[in-house]
Amino acid sequence: MMTIDLKKYPLSPGVYQMLGENDEILYVGKAKSLRTRLRSYFSAGGDGRQHIPLLMQKVRRVEVIVTDTEKEALLLENTLIKKHRPRYNIELRDDKTYVSVRIDLNDPFPMMQVVRQVKNDGAHYFGPYSSAGAIRETLKQV
């Protein structure tokens, strides 16, 4: 397994890309603190997920993209996973996107709707959320 100098990575939110041979993107992840998140991969005990030790054997380089907010990192991570379809990103490789809750207060009878695309239509949007099913269940309770 490669070693890295964690001090060169910021404590800022962002996205990290783990690259293998020939700069193949093996994994894309997001972090509230890039340095802290990367430490979990490169320390004894590691991340804990079953496929991570195999991934770490193949990693040759790590690149980071710093974002202003954790939400921006979440959206960028989703975009990069959809674009590159990394082998070790198991959960987000499908074509689905995050959902948001939409409320149009200008409507005579405002309703909460689960949508996959945020539009510039004057409505209020809340999200993004990764689990459409959980959001729908929550809205049923409301």
Phi and psi in degrees as GROMACS dihedral restraints (atoms count N, CA, C in turn):
[ dihedral_restraints ]
;  ai    aj    ak    al  type     phi  dphi    fc
    3     4     5     6     1   -71.0    20    10
    4     5     6     7     1   161.1    20    10
    6     7     8     9     1  -116.5    20    10
    7     8     9    10     1   151.8    20    10
    9    10    11    12     1  -133.4    20    10
   10    11    12    13     1   156.5    20    10
   12    13    14    15     1   -89.9    20    10
   13    14    15    16     1    98.6    20    10
   15    16    17    18     1   -61.7    20    10
   16    17    18    19     1   -25.5    20    10
   18    19    20    21     1   -64.3    20    10
   19    20    21    22     1   -21.3    20    10
   21    22    23    24     1   -80.2    20    10
   22    23    24    25     1    -8.2    20    10
   24    25    26    27     1   -98.7    20    10
   25    26    27    28     1   138.0    20    10
   27    28    29    30     1   -75.5    20    10
   28    29    30    31     1   162.5    20    10
   30    31    32    33     1   -85.9    20    10
   31    32    33    34     1     6.6    20    10
   33    34    35    36     1   -77.1    20    10
   34    35    36    37     1   162.2    20    10
   36    37    38    39     1   -72.0    20    10
   37    38    39    40     1   157.5    20    10
   39    40    41    42     1   168.9    20    10
   40    41    42    43     1  -167.3    20    10
   42    43    44    45     1  -121.3    20    10
   43    44    45    46     1   140.4    20    10
   45    46    47    48     1  -120.0    20    10
   46    47    48    49     1   146.0    20    10
   48    49    50    51     1  -122.8    20    10
   49    50    51    52     1   126.1    20    10
   51    52    53    54     1   -98.0    20    10
   52    53    54    55     1   123.0    20    10
   54    55    56    57     1  -112.5    20    10
   55    56    57    58     1   145.2    20    10
   57    58    59    60     1  -109.6    20    10
   58    59    60    61     1  -153.0    20    10
   60    61    62    63     1   -54.4    20    10
   61    62    63    64     1   143.1    20    10
   63    64    65    66     1    56.4    20    10
   64    65    66    67     1    28.1    20    10
   66    67    68    69     1    57.3    20    10
   67    68    69    70     1    28.9    20    10
   69    70    71    72     1   -68.2    20    10
   70    71    72    73     1   129.6    20    10
   72    73    74    75     1   -76.4    20    10
   73    74    75    76     1   113.3    20    10
   75    76    77    78     1   -90.5    20    10
   76    77    78    79     1   -34.2    20    10
   78    79    80    81     1  -155.4    20    10
   79    80    81    82     1   140.8    20    10
   81    82    83    84     1  -123.8    20    10
   82    83    84    85     1   133.0    20    10
   84    85    86    87     1  -140.4    20    10
   85    86    87    88     1   165.3    20    10
   87    88    89    90     1  -116.6    20    10
   88    89    90    91     1   160.8    20    10
   90    91    92    93     1  -152.6    20    10
   91    92    93    94     1   144.8    20    10
   93    94    95    96     1   -71.4    20    10
   94    95    96    97     1   -37.0    20    10
   96    97    98    99     1  -134.7    20    10
   97    98    99   100     1   111.2    20    10
   99   100   101   102     1   -58.3    20    10
  100   101   102   103     1   -45.1    20    10
  102   103   104   105     1   -62.3    20    10
  103   104   105   106     1   -45.5    20    10
  105   106   107   108     1   -63.8    20    10
  106   107   108   109     1   -42.8    20    10
  108   109   110   111     1   -65.9    20    10
  109   110   111   112     1   -43.9    20    10
  111   112   113   114     1   -65.2    20    10
  112   113   114   115     1   -33.7    20    10
  114   115   116   117     1   -57.7    20    10
  115   116   117   118     1   -37.0    20    10
  117   118   119   120     1   -64.5    20    10
  118   119   120   121     1   -28.1    20    10
  120   121   122   123     1   -79.5    20    10
  121   122   123   124     1   -34.5    20    10
  123   124   125   126     1  -102.2    20    10
  124   125   126   127     1    10.5    20    10
  126   127   128   129     1  -110.5    20    10
  127   128   129   130     1   161.6    20    10
  129   130   131   132     1   -58.1    20    10
  130   131   132   133     1   139.7    20    10
  132   133   134   135     1    91.9    20    10
  133   134   135   136     1   -35.6    20    10
  135   136   137   138     1    59.2    20    10
  136   137   138   139     1  -153.4    20    10
  138   139   140   141     1   -77.5    20    10
  139   140   141   142     1   -33.4    20    10
  141   142   143   144     1    99.9    20    10
  142   143   144   145     1   -20.8    20    10
  144   145   146   147     1   -76.9    20    10
  145   146   147   148     1   147.3    20    10
  147   148   149   150     1   -62.2    20    10
  148   149   150   151     1   -36.3    20    10
  150   151   152   153     1   -86.0    20    10
  151   152   153   154     1    -7.7    20    10
  153   154   155   156     1   -67.1    20    10
  154   155   156   157     1   -42.6    20    10
  156   157   158   159     1   -57.2    20    10
  157   158   159   160     1   -39.2    20    10
  159   160   161   162     1   -66.0    20    10
  160   161   162   163     1   -43.2    20    10
  162   163   164   165     1   -57.4    20    10
  163   164   165   166     1   -48.5    20    10
  165   166   167   168     1   -64.4    20    10
  166   167   168   169     1   -26.2    20    10
  168   169   170   171     1   -67.2    20    10
  169   170   171   172     1   -25.4    20    10
  171   172   173   174     1   -98.3    20    10
  172   173   174   175     1   -13.1    20    10
  174   175   176   177     1   -70.8    20    10
  175   176   177   178     1   130.2    20    10
  177   178   179   180     1  -113.6    20    10
  178   179   180   181     1   -22.1    20    10
  180   181   182   183     1  -158.3    20    10
  181   182   183   184     1   151.3    20    10
  183   184   185   186     1  -125.5    20    10
  184   185   186   187     1   129.5    20    10
  186   187   188   189     1  -115.3    20    10
  187   188   189   190     1   146.2    20    10
  189   190   191   192     1  -125.8    20    10
  190   191   192   193     1   151.5    20    10
  192   193   194   195     1  -124.9    20    10
  193   194   195   196     1   114.3    20    10
  195   196   197   198     1   -79.2    20    10
  196   197   198   199     1   137.3    20    10
  198   199   200   201     1  -120.5    20    10
  199   200   201   202     1   165.1    20    10
  201   202   203   204     1   -76.2    20    10
  202   203   204   205     1   -32.5    20    10
  204   205   206   207     1  -137.1    20    10
  205   206   207   208     1   162.9    20    10
  207   208   209   210     1   -66.3    20    10
  208   209   210   211     1   -35.9    20    10
  210   211   212   213     1   -63.5    20    10
  211   212   213   214     1   -41.6    20    10
  213   214   215   216     1   -62.1    20    10
  214   215   216   217     1   -38.8    20    10
  216   217   218   219     1   -64.0    20    10
  217   218   219   220     1   -41.3    20    10
  219   220   221   222     1   -59.4    20    10
  220   221   222   223     1   -46.0    20    10
  222   223   224   225     1   -69.3    20    10
  223   224   225   226     1   -39.9    20    10
  225   226   227   228     1   -65.8    20    10
  226   227   228   229     1   -41.6    20    10
  228   229   230   231     1   -56.9    20    10
  229   230   231   232     1   -47.8    20    10
  231   232   233   234     1   -59.6    20    10
  232   233   234   235     1   -44.7    20    10
  234   235   236   237     1   -61.7    20    10
  235   236   237   238     1   -45.7    20    10
  237   238   239   240     1   -67.3    20    10
  238   239   240   241     1   -36.3    20    10
  240   241   242   243     1   -66.8    20    10
  241   242   243   244     1   -42.8    20    10
  243   244   245   246     1   -64.4    20    10
  244   245   246   247     1   -36.8    20    10
  246   247   248   249     1   -72.7    20    10
  247   248   249   250     1   -46.6    20    10
  249   250   251   252     1   -98.6    20    10
  250   251   252   253     1   -19.3    20    10
  252   253   254   255     1    47.4    20    10
  253   254   255   256     1    58.4    20    10
  255   256   257   258     1   -61.2    20    10
  256   257   258   259     1   143.1    20    10
  258   259   260   261     1   -56.6    20    10
  259   260   261   262     1   -37.4    20    10
  261   262   263   264     1   -95.1    20    10
  262   263   264   265     1     0.5    20    10
  264   265   266   267     1   -89.8    20    10
  265   266   267   268     1    94.0    20    10
  267   268   269   270     1   -80.9    20    10
  268   269   270   271     1   -41.9    20    10
  270   271   272   273     1   -78.0    20    10
  271   272   273   274     1   -37.6    20    10
  273   274   275   276     1  -102.3    20    10
  274   275   276   277     1    11.7    20    10
  276   277   278   279     1   -74.3    20    10
  277   278   279   280     1   -17.5    20    10
  279   280   281   282     1   -68.7    20    10
  280   281   282   283     1   178.6    20    10
  282   283   284   285     1   -87.4    20    10
  283   284   285   286     1     3.3    20    10
  285   286   287   288     1   -74.4    20    10
  286   287   288   289     1   153.6    20    10
  288   289   290   291     1  -117.4    20    10
  289   290   291   292     1   169.6    20    10
  291   292   293   294     1   -63.8    20    10
  292   293   294   295     1   154.7    20    10
  294   295   296   297     1  -105.0    20    10
  295   296   297   298     1   157.7    20    10
  297   298   299   300     1  -130.4    20    10
  298   299   300   301     1   162.0    20    10
  300   301   302   303     1  -102.7    20    10
  301   302   303   304     1   128.3    20    10
  303   304   305   306     1  -110.9    20    10
  304   305   306   307     1   134.2    20    10
  306   307   308   309     1  -135.0    20    10
  307   308   309   310     1   123.0    20    10
  309   310   311   312     1  -104.3    20    10
  310   311   312   313     1   103.0    20    10
  312   313   314   315     1   -72.9    20    10
  313   314   315   316     1   -10.7    20    10
  315   316   317   318     1   -82.9    20    10
  316   317   318   319     1   -12.6    20    10
  318   319   320   321     1   -73.4    20    10
  319   320   321   322     1   139.8    20    10
  321   322   323   324     1   -58.0    20    10
  322   323   324   325     1   -31.4    20    10
  324   325   326   327     1  -127.9    20    10
  325   326   327   328     1    80.3    20    10
  327   328   329   330     1   -59.0    20    10
  328   329   330   331     1   135.1    20    10
  330   331   332   333     1  -126.7    20    10
  331   332   333   334     1   153.0    20    10
  333   334   335   336     1   -89.8    20    10
  334   335   336   337     1   127.6    20    10
  336   337   338   339     1  -124.1    20    10
  337   338   339   340     1   142.8    20    10
  339   340   341   342     1   -92.4    20    10
  340   341   342   343     1   122.3    20    10
  342   343   344   345     1  -130.0    20    10
  343   344   345   346     1   155.4    20    10
  345   346   347   348     1  -101.8    20    10
  346   347   348   349     1    -7.7    20    10
  348   349   350   351     1  -131.3    20    10
  349   350   351   352     1   127.8    20    10
  351   352   353   354     1   -89.3    20    10
  352   353   354   355     1   125.6    20    10
  354   355   356   357     1  -112.3    20    10
  355   356   357   358     1   158.9    20    10
  357   358   359   360     1   -92.1    20    10
  358   359   360   361     1    71.8    20    10
  360   361   362   363     1  -119.8    20    10
  361   362   363   364     1    12.2    20    10
  363   364   365   366     1    86.3    20    10
  364   365   366   367     1    -7.6    20    10
  366   367   368   369     1   -79.9    20    10
  367   368   369   370     1   165.3    20    10
  369   370   371   372     1   -96.4    20    10
  370   371   372   373     1   134.8    20    10
  372   373   374   375     1  -120.4    20    10
  373   374   375   376     1   137.9    20    10
  375   376   377   378     1  -124.4    20    10
  376   377   378   379     1   132.0    20    10
  378   379   380   381     1   141.2    20    10
  379   380   381   382     1  -164.8    20    10
  381   382   383   384     1   -82.9    20    10
  382   383   384   385     1   157.5    20    10
  384   385   386   387     1  -125.0    20    10
  385   386   387   388     1   143.1    20    10
  387   388   389   390     1   -84.9    20    10
  388   389   390   391     1   -23.5    20    10
  390   391   392   393     1  -112.6    20    10
  391   392   393   394     1   103.1    20    10
  393   394   395   396     1   -62.5    20    10
  394   395   396   397     1   -39.4    20    10
  396   397   398   399     1   -61.9    20    10
  397   398   399   400     1   -42.8    20    10
  399   400   401   402     1   -65.7    20    10
  400   401   402   403     1   -38.9    20    10
  402   403   404   405     1   -66.9    20    10
  403   404   405   406     1   -43.1    20    10
  405   406   407   408     1   -61.6    20    10
  406   407   408   409     1   -41.2    20    10
  408   409   410   411     1   -64.3    20    10
  409   410   411   412     1   -41.3    20    10
  411   412   413   414     1   -62.5    20    10
  412   413   414   415     1   -44.0    20    10
  414   415   416   417     1   -65.5    20    10
  415   416   417   418     1   -31.7    20    10
  417   418   419   420     1   -61.9    20    10
  418   419   420   421     1   -37.4    20    10
  420   421   422   423     1   -70.8    20    10
  421   422   423   424     1   -28.4    20    10
